[in-house]
Amino acid sequence: KLQFAAQRGGVQVAADGLPQAFDIQGDIGLEDGGPVLLPLPGAVETRLKSARLRLFFDAASDNGWSGEVSVLDLERSDFAVASAELAGSGRIGRGGGIRSIGATFDFRASGLDFLDAALNEAIGATVAGDAVLHWQDGKDAVSLPRLSVTGDGYAAKAGLRVEGLSSGLRTEGAIDLTASDFARFSALLDRPLAGSGTVRLEGWASRLSGEFDVVLEATT
C-alpha cells in the first residue's frame, strides 16, 4: 500500500508576490518498503524507496524559513543514488518596501551511480557541499557568494552572480577546483589529464548569446 502524506497548511501568497506563509509536509513510501514508481513525464521511469519533504514559513511570526528534503534509493535507467539530503534555511524580507530572499543550503548524497562511466569516475560515489543564495528586488540578479562541493579526492568552490533575461542570463564569478589527481576528469573532458593541484576559472558567460570571457589559471 502506498503511503503519502499530502501538504499540510498549504501556501499563502501576499499581495507583493512573496510568500506570506507555507507549511508543507509530505512523505512517500510503500508499507512493505518496496520501490515507488513516480508519476513523472517522459519515457524514463523514476523509482524510489521513500522521500520526505518539510517546508515552513510564517511571516506573522518572523521572516525566517526552513526546509528539508530527503530521498532513499532513487533509481532511473541513467542514474541512481542510495541516499540524498538537502536542508535549507533563510529569510524572506520586506524591509523598507524592498523584497529580498536569502537562503543557505547544505546537501549530501551517497551511493551515486551514473550510467555514464566518465561521470562516475569524475564525480565519485559520495558528494557533499553547501551554498548561500541571495536575491533583492530591483537588482535583476541572483547572488551565490558561496557554492562548494566536496568529493573523494577533489573539492570545488565558487562565488557567482547570475543576472536576468535583460542581461542574457549572464553568469560571472570564479570557480576553484582542487584535485589530488586530475586524471579522473580525462574521460569527461575527452583529453588526457594528469597531476594534482588547483585550477581556477574566472570571468563571465552568457547562456543566451553564447558569448564568454574566461581566464584559466592552474597551480600544481
Buried (B, 14 or more C-beta within 10 A) or exposed (E): EEEEEEEEEEEBEEEEEBBBBBBBBBBBBEEEEEBBEEEEEEEEEBBBBBBBBBBBBBBEEEBBBEBBBBBBBBBBEEBBBBBBBBBBBBBBBBEEEEBBBBBBBBBBBEBBEBEEEBBBBBBBBBBBBBBBBBBBBEBEBBBBEBBBBBBEEBBBBBBBBBBEEEBBBBBBBBBBBBBEBBBBBBBBEEEEBEEBEEBBBBBBBBEEEEEEEEEEEEEE
